[in-house]
């Protein structure tokens, strides 16, 4: 059992896995990494993307590289976090760390439920081979293979585009164009960004791009840019002592007052109050307890089998059950 906030990468792979229990985590994020949290035993509360979300047993949630988040729980729990290094060339996608994903219990539409179940199966299988390596198989090859499959599934089904698109009539071409806009904004948010400048750089027609953005997004272009700026500013509030004015200019706002206005609307609080809250949570955080596989081997074997069985025949688990070693039995 180890007690720290770091995670270990699996050698010769683009992934890491942590097995742990929480009481009250400190707010944090993982630059360059996509984290997917799997709740094996809960429920557990996670604060992320401006809301508290209850993760029930069997739920997963994704956290982007700049998503500030923390978990809390007042009962026995067991969680697994999967970390994917989005800068690793094995994924064969430049700027992958600048793409946003949404995969969580509350926002996954019914149409994506089959893909969500498949994603859970991939993660459980990846966890199984990590915990119980087969002597005839290379762990690094298996983990890398599943990591590539997970990221591909996130791109194909849990891309931010599918979350924000206001129409179900979209194409891969529209998704790729929207993605290129997100990447450009993420690279240049600290500079002045206008729709006209974006058109000039990418050789788009201004009227076409304006209509395109309205067609594929719930928000206008300017609001989308400012939302990304406010999102990036949150990590500076957590990790630095820079004053609010300096942060406002650093992330590209024309004035601190404008930043205040956007941040308060985006975060339902002021930057100063948000920073105070993060620091208070950080100072009152309890140590996260991380486990080596050997110390939780029996529990992990039970939970992997149980959650895999639930995915195969979910209707069997709708009736009340008596827990035994974390497993429901009659």
ZIQUIRA-V964521 format. One record per backbone hydrogen bond with DSSP energy under -1.0 kcal/mol. CO is the residue of the C=O (numbers start at 1). NH is the residue of the N-H. If there is no record, write none. Layout:
BEGIN
co,nh
CO,NH
CO,NH
END
This chain:
BEGIN
co,nh
2,290
10,13
14,85
15,10
16,83
18,81
19,291
20,79
21,289
23,73
24,286
28,69
30,33
32,86
34,84
35,63
36,82
37,61
38,80
39,58
41,78
44,55
45,72
46,53
47,70
48,51
51,48
53,46
55,44
56,59
59,39
61,37
63,35
64,67
69,28
70,47
71,25
72,45
78,40
78,41
79,20
80,38
81,18
82,36
83,16
84,34
84,86
85,88
88,91
89,92
93,96
95,98
96,99
100,160
103,62
104,108
109,112
110,113
112,116
113,117
114,118
115,119
116,120
117,121
118,122
119,123
120,124
121,125
122,126
123,127
124,128
125,129
126,130
127,131
128,132
134,137
138,142
139,143
140,144
141,145
142,146
143,147
144,148
145,149
146,150
147,151
148,152
149,153
150,154
151,155
152,156
153,157
154,158
158,102
159,162
160,164
161,165
168,170
171,175
172,176
173,177
174,178
175,179
176,180
177,181
178,182
179,183
180,184
181,185
182,186
183,187
184,188
185,189
188,191
194,198
195,199
196,200
197,201
198,202
199,203
199,204
205,209
206,210
207,211
208,212
209,213
210,214
211,215
212,216
220,224
221,225
222,226
223,227
224,228
225,229
226,230
227,231
228,232
229,233
230,234
233,237
234,238
235,239
236,240
243,247
244,248
245,249
246,250
247,251
248,253
249,252
255,259
256,260
257,261
258,262
259,263
260,264
261,265
262,266
263,267
264,268
270,274
271,275
272,276
273,277
274,278
275,279
276,280
277,281
278,282
279,283
280,284
289,21
290,2
293,296
296,300
297,301
298,302
299,303
300,304
301,305
302,306
303,307
304,308
305,309
306,310
307,311
308,312
309,313
313,316
314,317
315,318
322,329
324,327
327,324
329,322
END
